[in-house]
Amino acid sequence: MMKWHEEMAIKANIEVVWNLFALENMQRVMPQVVENEVIERKEGIVGSTYRQKYQEGKRVETYIVEDLEHEDTPDRKHNTSGFVLAKAFKIETSITLEKIDEDTTRFIYYGSNQGVNFLGKTLMKLGGSKNNDKVVDDFMKRVESEALKDIV
């Protein structure tokens, strides 16, 4: 199993950063997610499901994402979602935003990727953590740069 936990301060209001994770803005921070369709929207968000399509090169994977945790207060925003990718990997990701002040937000991104069968476990060993670290780092930087674009 691979785990990650990264934090950074973003010079943007918490609402500006949180807005990047709204369904209609998802592609700005996750350009490989080419489709994100609501299957079922639950009251309070937890238990909501979405059909996502993720494109890497010419290959497109379709999977179902479920919201596992959700919090939306003026000083703290949090969402955890999970999905199984290609029947081989169980992935869980969490995004937490904490208001430092009106113009600064702490962005915390953590999660895990676990092989669920022989293929998944083998690919996890071959992939190594360097590639995962780069994916996480690129995502953090993309969230920061997109948030900075939205500051009025």
NUTORSE-640518 format. One record per residue: residue in three letters; z, y, x of N, C-alpha, C in turn; chain. Coordinates in steps of 0.001 Angstrom, whole numbers, always signed. Layout:
code n_zz n_yy n_xx ca_zz ca_yy ca_xx c_zz c_yy c_xx unit
ALA Z Y X Z Y X Z Y X A
...
end
This chain:
code n_zz n_yy n_xx ca_zz ca_yy ca_xx c_zz c_yy c_xx unit
MET +0 -1183 +843 +0 +0 +0 +0 +1250 +891 A
MET -718 +2237 +429 -793 +3494 +1144 -117 +4565 +288 A
LYS +725 +5384 +911 +1383 +6469 +174 +1138 +7776 +907 A
TRP +1195 +8881 +140 +1088 +10198 +771 +1986 +11182 +44 A
HIS +2371 +12220 +768 +3199 +13294 +204 +2932 +14528 +1059 A
GLU +2257 +15500 +480 +1926 +16733 +1197 +2369 +17935 +383 A
GLU +2716 +19008 +1076 +3120 +20248 +408 +2485 +21432 +1107 A
MET +2223 +22484 +340 +1749 +23743 +911 +2112 +24873 -45 A
ALA +2232 +26070 +504 +2435 +27254 -333 +1069 +27893 -538 A
ILE +760 +28218 -1787 -510 +28870 -2123 -182 +30282 -2610 A
LYS -867 +31269 -2051 -632 +32677 -2417 -1324 +33000 -3736 A
ALA -872 +32332 -4805 -1419 +32546 -6149 -328 +32236 -7162 A
ASN -404 +32874 -8322 +537 +32644 -9413 +449 +31189 -9881 A
ILE +1578 +30629 -10289 +1644 +29229 -10724 +647 +28928 -11855 A
GLU +455 +29875 -12785 -479 +29646 -13896 -1927 +29554 -13407 A
VAL -2263 +30343 -12385 -3621 +30320 -11813 -3895 +28939 -11211 A
VAL -2926 +28425 -10453 -3098 +27118 -9805 -3139 +26013 -10870 A
TRP -2233 +26067 -11841 -2155 +25044 -12898 -3459 +24969 -13684 A
ASN -4063 +26119 -13920 -5317 +26194 -14677 -6437 +25382 -14021 A
LEU -6379 +25200 -12711 -7404 +24414 -12006 -7383 +22942 -12432 A
PHE -6253 +22498 -12981 -6124 +21091 -13371 -6408 +20871 -14858 A
ALA -6792 +21946 -15572 -7217 +21805 -16970 -8521 +21005 -16971 A
LEU -8741 +20236 -18043 -9934 +19374 -18118 -11223 +20108 -17778 A
GLU -11381 +21320 -18322 -12643 +22038 -18120 -12815 +22560 -16692 A
ASN -11744 +22566 -15886 -11840 +23061 -14506 -11718 +21958 -13461 A
MET -11475 +20741 -13919 -11209 +19614 -13018 -12247 +19474 -11900 A
GLN -13519 +19712 -12238 -14573 +19510 -11250 -14492 +20499 -10088 A
ARG -13856 +21623 -10309 -13700 +22591 -9216 -12850 +22014 -8089 A
VAL -11813 +21263 -8441 -10936 +20692 -7413 -11258 +19236 -7109 A
MET -12010 +18590 -8001 -12437 +17203 -7786 -13933 +17097 -8072 A
PRO -14772 +17613 -7165 -16212 +17636 -7430 -16846 +16255 -7620 A
GLN -16212 +15200 -7095 -16776 +13852 -7256 -16557 +13306 -8665 A
VAL -15634 +13908 -9431 -15440 +13482 -10821 -16549 +14163 -11631 A
VAL -17579 +13367 -11961 -18771 +13925 -12611 -18658 +13933 -14131 A
GLU -17666 +13217 -14659 -17442 +13223 -16102 -15967 +12965 -16359 A
ASN -15403 +13686 -17327 -13995 +13533 -17659 -13876 +13708 -19170 A
GLU -13850 +12598 -19883 -13904 +12625 -21344 -12576 +12152 -21933 A
VAL -12025 +12916 -22870 -10773 +12535 -23530 -11043 +11346 -24454 A
ILE -10278 +10283 -24275 -10346 +9138 -25189 -9303 +9340 -26273 A
GLU -8070 +9608 -25842 -6993 +9848 -26801 -6052 +10893 -26227 A
ARG -5810 +11953 -26993 -4914 +13037 -26578 -3609 +12875 -27354 A
LYS -2528 +12570 -26632 -1223 +12370 -27278 -439 +13684 -27286 A
GLU +394 +13842 -28297 +1280 +15005 -28343 +2244 +14902 -27167 A
GLY +2410 +15995 -26427 +3274 +15952 -25252 +2565 +15407 -24027 A
ILE +1290 +15097 -24146 +399 +14681 -23059 +629 +13246 -22566 A
VAL +1891 +12839 -22320 +2161 +11500 -21769 +1554 +10439 -22683 A
GLY +801 +9520 -22063 +132 +8464 -22820 -1313 +8807 -23166 A
SER -1714 +10066 -22917 -3112 +10448 -23146 -4007 +9683 -22181 A
THR -5216 +9368 -22631 -6147 +8633 -21782 -7494 +9348 -21710 A
TYR -8157 +9170 -20578 -9437 +9827 -20290 -10369 +8834 -19619 A
ARG -11649 +8939 -19927 -12655 +8145 -19226 -13246 +9048 -18151 A
GLN -13059 +8661 -16909 -13600 +9446 -15804 -14705 +8678 -15106 A
LYS -15681 +9446 -14635 -16728 +8875 -13790 -16659 +9585 -12448 A
TYR -16586 +8780 -11406 -16422 +9269 -10043 -17651 +8855 -9244 A
GLN -18288 +9812 -8605 -19507 +9507 -7861 -19271 +9646 -6367 A
GLU -19617 +8594 -5654 -19570 +8621 -4202 -20932 +8135 -3728 A
GLY -21703 +9058 -3147 -23080 +8739 -2803 -23862 +8478 -4076 A
LYS -24547 +7335 -4136 -25326 +6992 -5336 -24526 +6169 -6333 A
ARG -23353 +5676 -5889 -22549 +4799 -6737 -21656 +5620 -7668 A
VAL -21602 +5223 -8926 -20725 +5876 -9899 -19764 +4825 -10456 A
GLU -18475 +5101 -10338 -17439 +4217 -10892 -16878 +4857 -12154 A
THR -16689 +4065 -13199 -16068 +4538 -14425 -14716 +3852 -14558 A
TYR -13705 +4616 -14905 -12361 +4062 -15043 -11595 +4884 -16071 A
ILE -10471 +4344 -16520 -9629 +4998 -17532 -8372 +5526 -16835 A
VAL -8127 +6819 -17016 -6947 +7474 -16444 -5925 +7668 -17560 A
GLU -4654 +7422 -17250 -3593 +7651 -18225 -2574 +8625 -17648 A
ASP -2170 +9616 -18470 -1099 +10528 -18066 +224 +9793 -18205 A
LEU +985 +9712 -17107 +2245 +8967 -17081 +3464 +9880 -17176 A
GLU +3339 +11106 -16638 +4418 +12096 -16692 +3777 +13457 -16874 A
HIS +4474 +14351 -17573 +3930 +15703 -17767 +5063 +16680 -18031 A
GLU +5024 +17804 -17339 +6004 +18871 -17542 +5278 +20193 -17382 A
ASP +5539 +21125 -18283 +4883 +22428 -18215 +5894 +23507 -18613 A
THR +6604 +24037 -17621 +7560 +25116 -17853 +7103 +26317 -17025 A
PRO +7641 +27498 -17274 +7195 +28670 -16510 +7398 +28542 -14996 A
ASP +8416 +27800 -14562 +8714 +27708 -13133 +8304 +26393 -12482 A
ARG +7934 +25395 -13306 +7573 +24086 -12740 +6528 +23425 -13619 A
LYS +5471 +22948 -12981 +4405 +22213 -13672 +4271 +20880 -12940 A
HIS +4101 +19819 -13712 +4023 +18497 -13075 +3170 +17563 -13925 A
ASN +2354 +16769 -13254 +1599 +15737 -13952 +1413 +14541 -13019 A
THR +1678 +13363 -13561 +1405 +12118 -12839 +409 +11336 -13678 A
SER -629 +10839 -13030 -1592 +9996 -13740 -1890 +8765 -12904 A
GLY -2352 +7734 -13597 -2635 +6479 -12915 -3904 +5846 -13457 A
PHE -4546 +5065 -12594 -5757 +4362 -13004 -6039 +3220 -12042 A
VAL -6879 +2296 -12484 -7337 +1207 -11619 -8812 +1474 -11328 A
LEU -9144 +1543 -10050 -10504 +1852 -9615 -11209 +569 -9166 A
ALA -12392 +339 -9707 -13257 -786 -9316 -12540 -2144 -9401 A
LYS -11568 -2257 -10305 -10779 -3480 -10484 -10097 -3931 -9191 A
ALA -10035 -3026 -8188 -9498 -3418 -6889 -8311 -2570 -6429 A
PHE -8219 -1328 -6927 -7179 -419 -6446 -6408 +181 -7609 A
LYS -5086 +128 -7516 -4234 +811 -8497 -3790 +2110 -7834 A
ILE -4210 +3228 -8430 -3954 +4535 -7843 -3079 +5352 -8776 A
GLU -2076 +5989 -8193 -1208 +6887 -8953 -1114 +8189 -8162 A
THR -1349 +9311 -8849 -1267 +10605 -8169 -371 +11549 -8963 A
SER +350 +12379 -8238 +1228 +13376 -8862 +952 +14739 -8267 A
ILE +901 +15707 -9159 +739 +17100 -8770 +1950 +17835 -9317 A
THR +2662 +18524 -8446 +3800 +19329 -8870 +3601 +20742 -8341 A
LEU +3781 +21707 -9211 +3709 +23115 -8821 +5073 +23730 -9101 A
GLU +5595 +24456 -8116 +6873 +25142 -8290 +6666 +26617 -7990 A
LYS +7175 +27457 -8868 +7036 +28902 -8695 +8013 +29370 -7621 A
ILE +7475 +29923 -6537 +8318 +30510 -5488 +8610 +31956 -5884 A
ASP +7540 +32695 -6237 +7668 +34036 -6817 +6396 +34294 -7624 A
GLU +6208 +35497 -8126 +5058 +35788 -8996 +3716 +35493 -8331 A
ASP +3656 +35612 -7011 +2380 +35480 -6295 +2311 +34269 -5379 A
THR +3304 +33388 -5442 +3310 +32238 -4535 +3758 +30982 -5278 A
THR +3019 +29905 -5045 +3301 +28622 -5689 +3395 +27531 -4631 A
ARG +4431 +26697 -4739 +4510 +25516 -3877 +3709 +24413 -4567 A
PHE +2738 +23862 -3851 +1869 +22802 -4356 +2266 +21514 -3658 A
ILE +2711 +20539 -4440 +3141 +19246 -3899 +2216 +18178 -4476 A
TYR +1617 +17412 -3574 +676 +16367 -3988 +1133 +15058 -3361 A
TYR +1425 +14081 -4188 +1817 +12786 -3646 +1278 +11671 -4519 A
GLY +1257 +10494 -3941 +741 +9369 -4695 +695 +8107 -3875 A
SER +49 +7106 -4459 -77 +5812 -3788 -1381 +5142 -4193 A
ASN -1849 +4305 -3316 -3057 +3526 -3525 -2723 +2104 -3092 A
GLN -2884 +1172 -4015 -2457 -201 -3773 -3600 -1148 -4108 A
GLY -3896 -2081 -3208 -4875 -3122 -3512 -4293 -4061 -4558 A
VAL -5073 -4365 -5613 -4539 -5219 -6680 -5062 -6653 -6607 A
ASN -6068 -6879 -5774 -6585 -8240 -5606 -6965 -8417 -4134 A
PHE -7503 -9571 -3800 -7824 -9855 -2398 -8778 -8810 -1827 A
LEU -9830 -8495 -2571 -10808 -7507 -2115 -10141 -6150 -1865 A
GLY -9358 -5685 -2849 -8682 -4397 -2725 -7747 -4354 -1534 A
LYS -6968 -5417 -1356 -6018 -5467 -240 -6748 -5484 +1098 A
THR -7860 -6213 +1168 -8645 -6276 +2400 -9259 -4913 +2719 A
LEU -9852 -4279 +1720 -10461 -2964 +1927 -9417 -1916 +2333 A
MET -8208 -2030 +1791 -7127 -1104 +2170 -6827 -1243 +3662 A
LYS -6772 -2499 +4152 -6484 -2725 +5573 -7602 -2175 +6447 A
LEU -8854 -2372 +6010 -10004 -1907 +6783 -10128 -382 +6763 A
GLY -9788 +216 +5627 -9951 +1668 +5461 -9033 +2488 +6338 A
GLY -7838 +1992 +6558 -6887 +2718 +7378 -6408 +3999 +6728 A
SER -5394 +4604 +7325 -4793 +5788 +6711 -5504 +7079 +7102 A
LYS -6287 +7056 +8199 -6963 +8296 +8627 -7902 +8829 +7560 A
ASN -8691 +7945 +6947 -9624 +8366 +5902 -8855 +8913 +4692 A
ASN -7785 +8237 +4304 -6967 +8700 +3177 -6360 +10068 +3488 A
ASP -5871 +10250 +4711 -5290 +11535 +5112 -6314 +12661 +4984 A
LYS -7559 +12378 +5359 -8613 +13382 +5271 -8908 +13728 +3813 A
VAL -8958 +12720 +2934 -9204 +12940 +1506 -8093 +13820 +916 A
VAL -6836 +13508 +1250 -5696 +14267 +752 -5750 +15703 +1277 A
ASP -6001 +15854 +2570 -6064 +17178 +3198 -7195 +18018 +2587 A
ASP -8369 +17408 +2410 -9505 +18125 +1813 -9175 +18584 +394 A
PHE -8496 +17729 -368 -8124 +18069 -1739 -7170 +19260 -1758 A
MET -6154 +19222 -900 -5164 +20314 -831 -5878 +21638 -513 A
LYS -6759 +21618 +471 -7475 +22837 +869 -8397 +23330 -244 A
ARG -9021 +22404 -977 -9914 +22793 -2071 -9120 +23465 -3187 A
VAL -7949 +22919 -3528 -7099 +23529 -4555 -6717 +24947 -4124 A
GLU -6325 +25098 -2864 -5938 +26427 -2374 -7114 +27400 -2441 A
SER -8283 +27006 -1949 -9421 +27933 -1930 -9894 +28284 -3333 A
GLU -9859 +27319 -4270 -10252 +27606 -5652 -9241 +28529 -6331 A
ALA -7948 +28339 -6052 -6909 +29218 -6625 -7107 +30652 -6138 A
LEU -7411 +30812 -4859 -7572 +32142 -4283 -8775 +32855 -4887 A
LYS -9791 +32111 -5308 -10967 +32705 -5950 -10609 +33337 -7301 A
ASP -9551 +32798 -7939 -9197 +33228 -9297 -8191 +34378 -9348 A
ILE -7730 +34843 -8186 -6780 +35944 -8185 -7521 +37232 -8516 A
VAL -7017 +37926 -9510 -7690 +39152 -9982 -7234 +40340 -9166 A
end
